[in-house]
Amino acid sequence: MDKALKRNEILRHQVELNRIKQNGRRIVGSVLYLCYNPAVRPSRRVAFLLSRGIKNAVKRNRLKRHLREIYRTHKNWFPRGYDYLIHATPSAAGLKFRQLLKHTEDLTRKLSNDYQSD
C-alpha cells in the first residue's frame, strides 16, 4: 500500500469544507473532532483544521505536521468513499505525538463503529 499523502487526497476548497461541516456526521473526542461525509469520488480525502486558540505558530504547525503524519501512516483507519475533516482543539497543542496518535485511534475506532451501524 502506498503511504504517501498525495495532493489529490487533501481537501483545499472552502466549499468542500463547508459541505462537510454542514452535512457531515461528527465524532467528538476530548482533543479532536472528526467530521465526515460521503465523498463525490470513491477515494478518501482529508483536511486538517486547527483552532485559532493555538496562538503559537510553531505549536500550530507542529500539530498539523503530526496530524498529517498520523493520517499518512494510518490511512487504513479511515474508510474509503468519505471526505474527512480533522479538527484539533487548543488542548491538542500540548500533546506528544504518541498521545495524539492514541486520540486519533480512539476517534477512528468510534468512526468504524458508527460506519458499521449505518
C-alpha positions as CSV (number, residue, x, y, z in Angstrom):
1,M,0.0,0.0,0.0
2,D,1.3,3.4,-0.9
3,K,1.6,5.5,2.2
4,A,2.4,8.9,0.6
5,L,0.0,11.7,1.1
6,K,-0.9,12.9,-2.4
7,R,-2.2,16.3,-3.4
8,N,-5.5,14.9,-4.6
9,E,-6.1,13.4,-1.1
10,I,-6.2,16.8,0.6
11,L,-9.4,18.9,0.6
12,R,-8.5,22.5,-0.2
13,H,-11.6,24.4,-1.2
14,Q,-13.8,26.2,1.3
15,V,-16.9,24.9,-0.4
16,E,-15.9,21.3,0.3
17,L,-15.1,22.0,3.9
18,N,-18.4,23.8,4.4
19,R,-20.2,20.9,2.9
20,I,-18.6,18.5,5.4
21,K,-19.2,20.8,8.4
22,Q,-22.9,21.4,7.5
23,N,-23.9,18.0,6.1
24,G,-21.4,15.6,7.6
25,R,-21.6,13.4,10.7
26,R,-19.4,14.4,13.7
27,I,-17.5,12.3,16.1
28,V,-16.3,14.1,19.2
29,G,-13.2,13.3,21.2
30,S,-11.5,15.1,24.1
31,V,-9.0,17.0,21.9
32,L,-10.0,16.1,18.4
33,Y,-13.2,16.2,16.4
34,L,-13.8,14.2,13.2
35,C,-16.4,15.3,10.7
36,Y,-17.1,13.0,7.7
37,N,-19.4,13.0,4.7
38,P,-19.8,10.7,1.7
39,A,-17.4,11.7,-1.0
40,V,-18.1,12.6,-4.6
41,R,-15.2,10.3,-5.6
42,P,-14.6,6.7,-4.4
43,S,-11.4,7.7,-2.7
44,R,-10.8,9.3,0.7
45,R,-9.8,12.9,1.2
46,V,-8.9,14.8,4.3
47,A,-8.5,18.3,5.6
48,F,-6.9,19.4,8.9
49,L,-8.4,22.3,10.8
50,L,-6.7,23.8,13.9
51,S,-8.4,26.1,16.4
52,R,-7.4,29.7,16.4
53,G,-6.9,29.4,20.1
54,I,-3.4,27.9,19.3
55,K,-1.6,31.2,19.2
56,N,1.9,30.0,18.9
57,A,2.7,29.3,15.2
58,V,5.4,26.8,16.0
59,K,3.0,24.7,18.1
60,R,0.2,25.0,15.5
61,N,2.5,23.9,12.6
62,R,3.9,21.0,14.7
63,L,0.4,19.8,15.5
64,K,-0.6,20.0,11.8
65,R,2.5,18.0,10.8
66,H,1.8,15.4,13.4
67,L,-1.8,15.0,12.3
68,R,-0.7,14.7,8.6
69,E,1.8,12.1,9.6
70,I,-0.7,10.1,11.6
71,Y,-3.2,10.2,8.7
72,R,-0.5,9.3,6.2
73,T,0.7,6.3,8.1
74,H,-2.7,5.1,9.2
75,K,-4.9,5.7,6.2
76,N,-6.4,2.3,6.6
77,W,-8.2,3.6,9.8
78,F,-10.3,5.8,7.5
79,P,-12.9,4.0,5.3
80,R,-12.8,4.9,1.6
81,G,-15.6,6.8,0.0
82,Y,-15.7,9.6,2.5
83,D,-14.2,13.1,3.0
84,Y,-12.8,13.8,6.4
85,L,-12.2,17.0,8.4
86,I,-10.0,16.5,11.4
87,H,-10.3,19.4,13.8
88,A,-7.9,19.9,16.7
89,T,-8.7,21.9,19.8
90,P,-6.2,24.2,21.6
91,S,-5.6,21.4,24.2
92,A,-4.2,19.2,21.5
93,A,-1.2,21.5,21.0
94,G,0.4,20.3,24.2
95,L,0.2,16.6,23.4
96,K,3.1,14.4,22.4
97,F,3.0,12.5,19.1
98,R,2.1,9.2,20.8
99,Q,-0.8,10.8,22.8
100,L,-2.1,12.4,19.6
101,L,-1.9,9.0,17.9
102,K,-3.9,7.4,20.7
103,H,-6.6,10.1,20.5
104,T,-6.8,9.6,16.7
105,E,-7.0,5.9,17.1
106,D,-9.9,6.3,19.6
107,L,-11.7,8.6,17.2
108,T,-11.3,6.2,14.3
109,R,-12.5,3.3,16.4
110,K,-15.7,5.3,17.1
111,L,-15.8,6.0,13.4
112,S,-15.7,2.3,12.5
113,N,-18.5,1.6,15.0
114,D,-20.5,4.4,13.5
115,Y,-19.7,3.3,9.9
116,Q,-20.8,-0.2,10.6
117,S,-24.1,0.8,12.3
118,D,-25.3,2.5,9.0
